[in-house]
Amino acid sequence: MDLLRRSMTGNIVYAVLFPAVFWPFDFHKSEPQLSLVFAASMLIISLFRLVHWYNTERLYQYSPQLWRSFFTLFSLSHASILSLFFALAMYDPRFEPILNVTMLAIGGIASSAIVALMPRITLALVNLAILLVPSIIAGFYLDDKTAYAVMILVYVSFIALMGLRSSKEYQRSFQIETQLDEQRKVLEQLNKVDALTEIYNRGYFNIEFANQWQNGIRHNISTALLLIDIDHFKKFNDKHGHLCGDACLVHVANLISEKIKRTTDMVARYGGEEFVVLLTECNEEDAAKLAEKIRHAIESKPFEFDGRSLSVTACIGVAAMMPNVDQEKELLIEAADKAMYVAKKAGRNKVISAATPVNQ
């Protein structure tokens, strides 16, 4: 789309170029038909390009190749009309009063075309050739215009070389920008993800929780939360070692993630051996059912470490609320946290619901 943005200013100039050249020298009065044909043809192509610009998103989604074909057609159509005008200005005596201003226009149009079409240097050079080669040929054909032809030839060679060099710099800058953008996305992803378990971290959970809470207020949507704590994890860590403890955390994170099917829900590491599941459009009853599936999966699927099969269990606290402006979102976390501690006191490896009424 950079190509389109760069060319739109030129499109406006093309629409008014000929009137700007003809009017000060009264060319439209001495040659009204020629003036009308050239001015009208440029205006019509400019209008077509404007329609193309307006429909860019739909046309590009339908077919990028078709979009590029239309862009090329309209760009070269403008160049062809200008080329005919420049060549006639060199050859036809009727254009003698505006020859000098035409030469100035040649330089300006050629330079701006190279700059605008730099993302596609091949198109830029073809455009340049269509614009000026006929004028050069006409100039060398006519004895009294040879000096003009030589001047245009030198100018064409110069801006073509500058265009090639600038295009390489543009492509290099574009590659660097693309690489930086990719690195930025990687860093953003790293800032969202827990390095060990490769699920979302608490910082990103806090952001999404705030967003979902506000969304629940706007659309009257219930939000549910599961807080999951691995039973006796400190003793497990002390007994089997930190590497085993890390493997256990990864194992539990994977089991939780497998049970989360909706893309609107999220799993995050809440801290230490705690995990959190955020559920949108979910009441407490459905959240408790999901929590029981997670608890059962953790209990029934021991993990292998260093040739040993180790069993793990977890306590899960469940809470759900209908967000509203009079409640702080932290109340939902507190409710799930209290329910989780009730599960611990009840003997662990349990799911306890906070039984918070959904309409509170």
PEBEL-V596677 format. One record per run of one state. SS is the DSSP state (2 for helix, 1 for strand, 0 for the rest). FROM is the first residue (numbers start at 1). TO is the last residue. If there is no record, write none. Layout:
BEGIN
[[SS;FROM;TO] [SS;FROM;TO]]
END
This chain:
BEGIN
[[0;1;1] [2;2;23] [0;24;26] [2;27;30] [0;31;31] [2;32;54] [0;55;55] [2;56;62] [0;63;63] [2;64;91] [0;92;92] [2;93;116] [0;117;117] [2;118;141] [0;142;142] [2;143;192] [1;193;193] [0;194;199] [1;200;200] [0;201;201] [2;202;219] [0;220;221] [1;222;230] [0;231;232] [2;233;240] [0;241;241] [2;242;259] [0;260;265] [1;266;271] [0;272;273] [1;274;280] [0;281;283] [2;284;300] [0;301;302] [1;303;305] [0;306;307] [1;308;310] [0;311;313] [1;314;322] [0;323;329] [2;330;345] [0;346;350] [1;351;353] [0;354;360]]
END
